[in-house]
Structure formats: C-alpha cells, structure tokens
Amino acid sequence: MKHLKQQDPAVYEAIRGEIKRQQEGMELIASENYVSEAVLEALGSAFTNKYSEGYPAKRYYGGQTYTDIIENIAIERAKKLFGAEHINVQPLSGAPANMIAYSAVLQPGDKVLGMDLSHGGHLTHGHPVTLSAKIYNFIRYKTEKNGKINYKKLEEMALQEKPKMILAGFSAYTRQLDYQKFRDIAKKVGAVSMIDIAHIAGLIAGKAIPNPVPYFDIVTTTTHKTLRGPRGGMIMCREKYAEAIDKACFPGFQGGPHMHQIAALAVCLGEALKPDFQDYARQIIKNAKVLETELKKYHYKIMFGGTDNHMVLVDVYNSIGLTGKEAEIALDKVGITLNKNVIPDDPRPPLDPSGIRIGVPAVTTRGMKEKEIKMIVHWIVDALKNYNNDNKLESIRQEVIALCKKFPVYEKTS
Ligand SMILES: *Cc1c(COP(=O)(O)O)cnc(C)c1O
C-alpha cells in the first residue's frame, strides 16, 4: 500500500489497524472469513474503473474484451462447482440478490412462505422492517421444540396459504434442511421453490453438505461467507427462469456490475474448485461439532439440538444468566469477536437478546483445528464466568493473541 501510505495517512492507518485487528482477534462471527491475498489483489484491480452494463457479448458500452473474459470465467467455475443450469454473478450482495430473485418471479402482494427470523431466517426473508415485506406478503414458518422443521405442518400451511413461492434458507439455523421435502411441497401447491444458501455456499461447494441446486428452482447466495470470496451475491436457477432472473437483475434492479468484485469472485471460485477447499469445508464441520460438544460439557444450552453446519446458536441467558449483549461485550474484551443473536421466539429484544451465534469458518481458514477450538471454548466459558474481572479478562486476552499469532493471516499484506 505504498501509494496510499504516502497520499492518505489517515485512511492508510485505519486499514493497517483493521488488518492488525483481524490478525490478533479470534474471529467467530459466523458470516465472516479471510479471503486470500489473490482475491484481495483482484478486488483492488483496475476493473473498478469499468462500466459493463449488460451481460457478456451483450453490453451497452464498448471496451468489454476483458470484462467478458472475467464474467465468463466466473460463470463457468460457478457452474462447475454447483451444477446449476444458469448463473448470474452480478448481484451486488446477498440482500439485492434476494430482491432480484423475488422480483423475477413474483408480483407485488404475492404470498411467500419464509423462515421466521428468530428461528434462523434472514431479514430479507420478509421481516417486517424490510422492503421485501412491504412489497410481498410473507408468511413465516418456524422450527419445532426439537430444532427441526415439521414438514407435515409446513405442507399444511402451504396448502392453506397457497403461496407463490416457498423459501428455504437461514442465517442462524444450524441443522440440515430436507431439500426434497421443500421441493415436494412447492410442487404440490404450484409454488416456485427458492433457497438462500448465503451462509452455507462454501460447505456446499466443498462437498461437506448436500447440494440443494438440483432440488430448487432458484438458489441465491452471498459469496463472502463460507465461500470465502469478495462481498457479493449470485443467483443460480433452472434454465426456465434464466431470462427472468437476468432481466430482473439488469436493468430491473441494478445498474453496472462491479467487475472488480466479479474478478475477485472468479479467483475465489477457482480456489473453491481445488481439492484442498474440500478439506477446508470438512474441517469447518468438524470444528463446529467440537464447538457444540465442548459447550455442552459446560452445560451451555445449544439451540436446535446441535449443529450440522459451521455454527452454533447458544442460549446464554438461560445457560449462565448473561444476555447476548453482555456476553458479546465480555468476549470483545478478550479479543473474541462474535454476535448477539435472538433465539427462537426470544422474549428478549433484538438488541439485547438471549443468545449468541458462534461460527468457525474464519478460524478454520487460519488453520485452527479441534485442539484450538477446545481452547477457544475454554476461554469463552472462562471469560463469561469472569465477565466482571478485568484482570482475568486481560490475561485471557493475552492467551487469545498468542494463539492467533501461531496461525498468521495477511503476513504479506502490509
Ligand atoms: C448474509 C445473508 C444475506 C445478506 O447478504 P448481504 O451480502 O449482507 O446483503 C441474505 N441472506 C442470508 C441467508 C444471509 O445469511
């Protein structure tokens, strides 16, 4: 960053600070990761200068030799990874990808069945505060006491409500969904089936969990969570919906695609096609399982009965009497970063909920395995027990930094 350092010390110093924070902190936010240096280089490339409204070979501006190459590479690699019939790599992020997908197949006022936010669903799946809920009529389904979705009930709901779309997917749910059941129910009521795999795209690409693409009409995702790419979105769909999706993206919803981001996505997808990405995805699952079993040893209450993916949702309030917000703050003090989170039908408010969400994709990228996850759980438990004892928290913080130094990231990015 030699130009930046010289020209704009204030911004340079903030970036240096953020790199150091990412190096020394234990990153357990389930939606975060560390992209490779190659991805960062592509993101910082001259593609940021280019307007390329339209699609490869059908653009509205000249000078598209290299943008076409990049976008086609990204599409081809994504097709190889996920086996989709059609892929659009232009959505600027996960939330726009969902709005684009809805607008491609729904009319304002149409009914959608989506997962309740407090049961793990995402804001963009029809939470009342969002634009999606103002345009479409979302009906929300929930999980059962055992942590599973009751597909019989879901089917009854679908038969009664007759939605135009049945939406699967989540940001805080931890169990494997039954893709076939969603497909059967959608078919039975004549609804479009859609799944949002924002959180689990990397686990699917790495073949660590089943691939939903063959089962659903439309699949949306982010590219920056477990997939470990630049911030962005993608939409995959059956050929039948290809034209509607592409038109809904541009010109329907967006202007020019972010080609530097698509270049970085192409790099990320190239990485995900390599065999060691499958090792990475499998290790994420192993690490999350250790996280679950260790926390259970300390009698922490794990929601949904456990995890089949990269994260756990913990009811800290009913485990140790701290709220999610208090736990987040105490853990921040020891350099462990995660987020407070509502639990199903949480009686507490969203800004001070009962739970915390803990995810392992970022620490797994650093190379941490079962042994380190056990150490992390020990520190979490110790920090929450001693949340009032600043000396104790400081000594845990030093141990956290020492372990992070053993698993370096971005050593060459200064
Ligand atoms: C993260 C997430 C999104 C939103 O992605 P952004 O890139 O933050 O807009 C959408 N859906 C799900 C399920 C997510 O987890």
The ligand as an SDF file (V2000), in Angstrom:
LIG
                    3D

 15 15  0  0  0  0  0  0  0  0999 V2000
  -25.9190  -12.6510    4.8870 C   0  0  0  0  0  0  0  0  0  0  0  0
  -27.2030  -13.0600    4.3240 C   0  0  0  0  0  0  0  0  0  0  0  0
  -27.8610  -12.2720    3.3780 C   0  0  0  0  0  0  0  0  0  0  0  0
  -27.4640  -10.8520    3.0550 C   0  0  0  0  0  0  0  0  0  0  0  0
  -26.2610  -10.7010    2.4650 O   0  0  0  0  0  0  0  0  0  0  0  0
  -25.6050   -9.2330    2.3410 P   0  0  0  0  0  0  0  0  0  0  0  0
  -24.4500   -9.5080    1.4760 O   0  0  0  0  0  0  0  0  0  0  0  0
  -25.2700   -8.8260    3.7280 O   0  0  0  0  0  0  0  0  0  0  0  0
  -26.6110   -8.3360    1.7130 O   0  0  0  0  0  0  0  0  0  0  0  0
  -29.0100  -12.7840    2.7890 C   0  0  0  0  0  0  0  0  0  0  0  0
  -29.4880  -13.9700    3.1340 N   0  0  0  0  0  0  0  0  0  0  0  0
  -28.8980  -14.7470    4.0790 C   0  0  0  0  0  0  0  0  0  0  0  0
  -29.4930  -16.0700    4.4140 C   0  0  0  0  0  0  0  0  0  0  0  0
  -27.7550  -14.3030    4.7080 C   0  0  0  0  0  0  0  0  0  0  0  0
  -27.1940  -15.0480    5.6570 O   0  0  0  0  0  0  0  0  0  0  0  0
  1  2  1  0
  2  3  1  0
  2 14  2  0
  3  4  1  0
  3 10  2  0
  4  5  1  0
  5  6  1  0
  6  7  2  0
  6  8  1  0
  6  9  1  0
 10 11  1  0
 11 12  2  0
 12 13  1  0
 12 14  1  0
 14 15  1  0
M  END
$$$$
